[in-house]
Amino acid sequence: MKEKLSIVKIGGNVIEDEKALAIFLTAFSKLEGLKILVHGGGKLATQLATKLGVESKMIDGRRITDAETVDIITMVYGGLANKKIVAQLQAKKINAIGLSGADGNSIQAHKRPVKEIDYGFVGDIDGVNSELLSNLLSINLTPIFCAISHDGDGQLLNTNADTIASEIAIGMASLYKTTLYYCFEKKGVLLDITDDNSVVKNINTTKYNELLSEGVIADGMLPKLHNSFHALNNTVEKVCLGDVTMLDKNTEFFTTLTL
């Protein structure tokens, strides 16, 4: 019987709120079984870019990454955000190890080809080093991934954290009973963005297409749902979306996705 593995992606709004981050990390530390955390830090990167006089450009919730921006996201994602999370987890007796995709060749990608939009130094993932991650988990290390991959030729690439979480889940699904959690500030997918309690508890492929056509799913939620169904279509057992309370078995207020 496969061992349980939870892949948890934490949203940027949680990272920049110290109180919310502390609550999340407490819940994450209590999560039973093996676990991997994936984080972004987009808002922190935007704040630093503004201080440095570098314009941040976004299209459909995705960052345009020029050479200056690669440096900024490396400082923020791979440095400040990652190491704060690792240090706080150590305080909770979780032996965490901070990683980018370049570390241990854990996530290799290629620069996204230019089509209608030039996203710059943005990576589309080619593969996840599941053997490395399994080895880390086997010696009781908890990997903490920032949203950076690499191309194998020395170039770091900004990579959507939702996508990294999905691809890690897919890569590990053959080895573990894998559940993917997208944890952010909302209780789940909302029918009405102004009503925090309008959670859609269950979404299958048909319901997903309905919500897309009605415009309920938009902006930053688009890549989350796209990556969720990509994971489900590639042997990941379950995908859940919601706030920190969904990591507690006693709550039902989150969204569960199925095919």
N, C-alpha and C positions, 0 to 999 in steps of 0.2 A: 504493500500500500504506500502510495506517495506521501511524502511529508508535506505539511501545509506551508505555503509561502504567501505572504502578503506584500504586494508592491503598492506603496502609498505615494501619491504625488500631492505635494502641498502648494497651495496657491500663493502668489506674491503678496496679496492683501494680508494674509496671515503672517508672513515673514516680517513685514514692516511694522507690525503691531506687537510690541514685546510681550504684552499680557496674553494676547491670543496665541502667540508662538509658544509661550510657556505652557499654556493649557494643552495645545496640540501635542507638544513633545512629551508631556506627561501621559496623555492618552496613547501616543505611539509607543512609548516605553512599556506600557502595560499590555499591548497587543500580543496575544499568544502566538507562539510558533516563530518561525524564521521570518525576517522582514527586510525590505529594502526601501529606502526613502529617496524620492526624486524631488528636487526643488528648482524653482526658477529664481526670480528676483528682479523681474522686469521693472517694477516701479522704483526700486532702489537704484537700478542702472540708469533709469531716466533722470532721477534726481542728481546723480553724480555727473551725468552728461551735461545737464543744465548748468551745474556749478563750473564745469570745465569749458562751457561755451560751445558744446557739440550738440547739434540739433538731432532730436530723436524722431525718426519717421516710422509710422506704422501703416500697414495695409491689411484689412480684414483680420485684425488682431495679431498680425505677425510683424516683427521688427525688421526693418531694412538695416542690414549690418555692413557698414563700410569699415575700412581698416582701423579708424579711430575707435569705432564702436566695439570691434573685437577686443581691443585693449581694455575698454571700460567694462565689458561684460565679464572678461576674465578676472579683472580686479574684484568685481562685485560678486559674481556667481561663484567662481572658484576660490575666491579669497574670503572677503568679509562674511557673506551670507553662509557659505559652506562651513567655515570654521566656527562661527558662532553656534550653528546647529550641532556640530560635532562636539564642541566643548560642553554644551548644555546637556547633551545625551550622556556624555561621560559622567556628569554630575548625577545622572539618574541610573547609573550602573549599567548603561548600555555601551558596550565597547564598539563605538562607531569608528568608521574610517571614511574620510572624505575623498571623493574621486571625481575626476572629469573623465570623459570618454578616452582621453589620451593615456590615462594612467592604466598600466597593465594591458594596453590596447583593448580596453574593455568595450568601447563603442566606436567603430570605424564608420565613416560616412564619406560622401562626396559632395562637392559644392553644387548647390542646386543649379541646374541649367537655366539660362536666361530664356524665358518665353515672352509672355506679355509683360511680366514684371521682373526686374533685376533685383533679387533679394540680397545681393552682395555675398558676404561670407557666411552663408547659411547652409547647414548640412542636412542632407537627406540620408537617413541611416541605411548602411549596407549590411551590418551584422552586429550582433552582441556576443561577447566572449562569455558564454554561459558556463564554460568549464572554470574560468577564473572566478566568476561570482559564486559558483557552487563550492569551490575550494575555500573562499573567504567565509562563506556561511558555515562550512564544516568546522572551522576553527573558532566559531562563535564571534566573528566580526560582522557588524551590521553596516553594509555599504550605504553611503550617503552621496548620491549623485547630483552634481550641478548640471545645468543645461548646456553643456559644451561637449562636442564630439571632436574628432580629428580625421584628417584625410589620409594618414599614413605617409605623407610627404612633408610633414612638419607644420601644416596649417591647422590652427584651431578653427572650429566652426560653431557658430551660434546655432543651437538646435532646440526646437520647441520642446519644452519640458513635458508636455502632455504626450508628445510623440515618443520621447525617450522612455517614459513610463510604460507606454503601450508596447514598445519594441522589447524592453527588458522582460515584461510579462510574457510576451510571445516566446522569447528566447528561453525562458525558464520553464515554460508550461510542459515541456516533455519530461522534465526532471522532477517537478513538484506539482502539487495540487494548488494552482495559482489563482488568487483573487486580486484584481486591480481596483484600487480605491483612488478616486479623484476628490481630494479634500480641499474645500475652499470656504468662503465666508457665507455662502447660501446653504439652505437645507437640502438642496437638490435642484433638479430641473423644475423651473416654476412656470405655471401657465400664465401668471401675471407677475411681471418683474417687480411691480410695486407692492405685491402681497407675498411676504416671506413664507406664508403658510399654504400657498397654492402649489404644493409639491406634487409632481406627477410621480407616483410611487413605482410604477412599473412601465417600462417602455420596451416594446419589441420592434422589429424592423418595420412593420406596418405603421405602428404608432409614430415611430421616428420620422418616417416620410410624411405623415400627416402634419406633424409639428413643424417640419421644415417648410412645407407648402403654406402653412398658416403664418409663418414668420415668427413663431414662438421661440425657435432656436436661432440665435443670431450672434454676431460679434464673437466674443471670446469663447462662447459655448460651442461654436461650430467645430473648432479643432478638437475639443474634448469629446464630443459625440462621435465625430469621424474616427478618432483614435480608439474610442470605446468599441465601436462595432468592428473595426479592423482587428482588434484583439480577440473579440468573441468569434470572429470568422477564422481565427488562427489558433484554436484550441485552448484559449484562456477560459477558465471555467465560469467566472462571474465578474461583472464590473459594477461598481457602486459609486454614486456621486452624492456628495452632501457635505455638511459641516463636520466639525470634530466629533459630534455626538454619534455619528454613524460607526465610529470605531468601538463604541460601547454596545455590547450585544443586546442590551435592554431597550434600545430605541428602535422605532420603526420609521422615523421621519427622515428618509433619504430616498434616492432614486436607485432602483435596481434595473440593470439592462440585460436583456436576453435576446436571442435571435428570433 
